[in-house]
Amino acid sequence: MSRLPLPIQNLIDEFSRLPGIGPKTAERLVFYLLKNSQEQLNQFSERIKILRAQITICQNCQNYSLKSPCEICSDPSRQKDIICIVSRPVDVVAIEKTGEYKGLYHILGGAINPIEGISPENLKIKQLENRLNSSNGQIKEIIIATNSDMEGETTALYLAKLFKPLNINITRLGRGLPVGADVEYADEVTLAYALKGRRQM
């Protein structure tokens, strides 16, 4: 069996370290890149270099941005009295795509997961505490928008308990049946949340 040239194998190994990329996908990506011109590869390489050089972390919300404070935190049209807490920057992207939310964000950088050794101290909770304490009562509502899995629920409960003494309205994203779903195929937990979250029509 012929071995791959070392530069190809090294790049396959690097791609394999990315989340959701297995060895076969990594191999396909590398061979795709080999079909590109040197100019295209240089451009690809330059964009990776620029990514780390130009992107910073917002001092307020902990999101990736070109500047700090970020575009959302410095936007005067955003509601400054509401903060949506999410686990990752991609969650901000998803919520922003709805066009429904006009408040601010705070990114935790993950969720509490004792099995993987992620405790509250490993998340950006202290920064959120400092932000709330220095807001002089300006923040009226916190929306906890962590995932509805075990880690997300644990994180949500921890945050709700932590911030309850601050006298801020703490809410959780509504959960239930997704649009277009059939009731008969929904699992019991989803249906239970849908029933609890029912609203007036």
C-alpha angles and dihedrals in degrees: 000000000000117000121227117249110269097247090055093047092047092054092046088054091051093050090047089061091063116098113265094011115115126189094268094050090045089052092051091049093051094048089047090054090050089060091058124093120257088251092056091047091050090051091049091049092047092052091054090051092048091049093071096032098053104030118087135175119255110244090218109041101016092234125141112260146151090246141017121267089038127231093267097047092047095045107111092205093063120099105253096194098067130064125191112207115212135171101229141017090249088063089061089052091052094049093045090054089064091062088213102103120073102169133092131278141222121199117208097193094233140338135278108275116163092185090062092039096252110144129172088267090063092057131072092258095119089056089052091049090051090048093052094044092051094046092085091226093307093126109084101170139028118198112201106210102172119138119280093239124105094273093046092048092048090051092047092051092047092051094045091053093044096051100036093095090057091073093232122143105254117199135174127217112266116252134194142095115002118233111278095018123137115234092222092061097046118106121242096255093052091048091048091053090046091054093047091047096049117136140200118275 
